[in-house]
């Protein structure tokens, strides 16, 4: 990820936010910060333009089957809302 971030002249955090932004118009990153400088850095992710090859490289670096676990801790699960079951997304993009 560091090499890809360097290629785009951004931080790894900006790369991650750019990746989330590329997932569709119905997906929005919600980064949290308490410092204005970090907010400014997060906004910098809007300048990062990822190609299909970049997106595939990110997906290859973080295989879907290696990302697992509960969304929230067990003790919070009983008081949380479950709004929907989101279908799995095909993370590989065609290069056609």
C-alpha positions in Angstrom: 0.0 0.0 0.0 2.9 2.3 0.8 4.3 2.0 -2.8 0.9 2.6 -4.3 0.3 5.6 -2.1 3.8 7.0 -3.1 2.8 6.5 -6.8 -0.2 8.7 -6.2 1.6 11.2 -4.0 -0.7 10.6 -1.1 -0.7 8.9 2.3 -1.8 5.4 2.9 -4.8 6.8 4.8 -5.7 8.9 1.8 -5.4 5.9 -0.4 -7.7 3.9 1.8 -10.3 6.7 1.7 -9.9 7.0 -2.1 -10.5 3.2 -2.3 -13.8 3.6 -0.3 -14.9 6.5 -2.4 -14.3 4.3 -5.5 -16.7 1.6 -4.3 -19.8 3.4 -5.6 -22.1 6.4 -5.2 -24.0 4.6 -2.4 -20.8 4.2 -0.3 -19.3 7.0 1.8 -16.3 6.9 4.0 -16.8 8.4 7.5 -13.3 9.0 8.9 -13.1 10.3 12.4 -10.7 12.9 13.6 -10.2 15.4 16.3 -7.6 17.5 14.5 -8.1 20.0 11.7 -4.8 18.9 10.0 -6.1 15.3 9.8 -9.4 16.6 8.4 -7.5 18.5 5.7 -5.5 15.3 5.0 -8.7 13.3 4.7 -10.1 15.8 2.3 -6.9 15.3 0.2 -8.2 11.8 -0.6 -10.6 13.4 -3.1 -7.7 14.3 -5.3 -6.5 10.6 -5.6 -7.8 9.0 -8.8 -7.4 5.3 -8.8 -7.3 3.2 -12.0 -8.9 -0.2 -12.4 -5.4 -1.7 -12.1 -4.9 0.2 -8.8 -8.2 -1.1 -7.4 -7.3 -4.6 -8.4 -3.8 -4.2 -6.7 -5.5 -3.1 -3.5 -7.9 -6.0 -3.6 -5.1 -8.5 -4.2 -3.1 -7.0 -1.3 -6.1 -7.4 1.1 -7.9 -10.6 0.0 -11.6 -10.7 1.0 -11.3 -14.0 2.7 -8.6 -12.6 5.1 -10.9 -9.8 6.2 -13.2 -11.3 8.8 -14.7 -10.7 12.2 -17.6 -9.2 13.9 -18.6 -5.6 13.1 -19.0 -4.8 16.8 -18.2 -6.4 20.1 -20.5 -9.0 21.5 -21.6 -6.9 24.4 -22.7 -4.1 22.0 -24.4 -6.4 19.5 -27.5 -6.9 21.6 -28.2 -3.2 21.6 -27.3 -2.4 18.0 -29.6 -2.1 15.0 -29.4 -4.4 12.1 -30.7 -2.5 9.1 -30.0 -5.0 6.3 -27.9 -7.7 4.9 -25.5 -6.3 2.4 -24.8 -8.7 -0.5 -21.2 -9.5 -1.2 -19.6 -7.4 -3.9 -17.3 -8.7 -6.6 -14.1 -6.9 -5.8 -12.2 -7.8 -9.0 -12.8 -5.3 -11.7 -12.5 -6.2 -15.4 -9.8 -4.5 -17.3 -11.8 -4.6 -20.6 
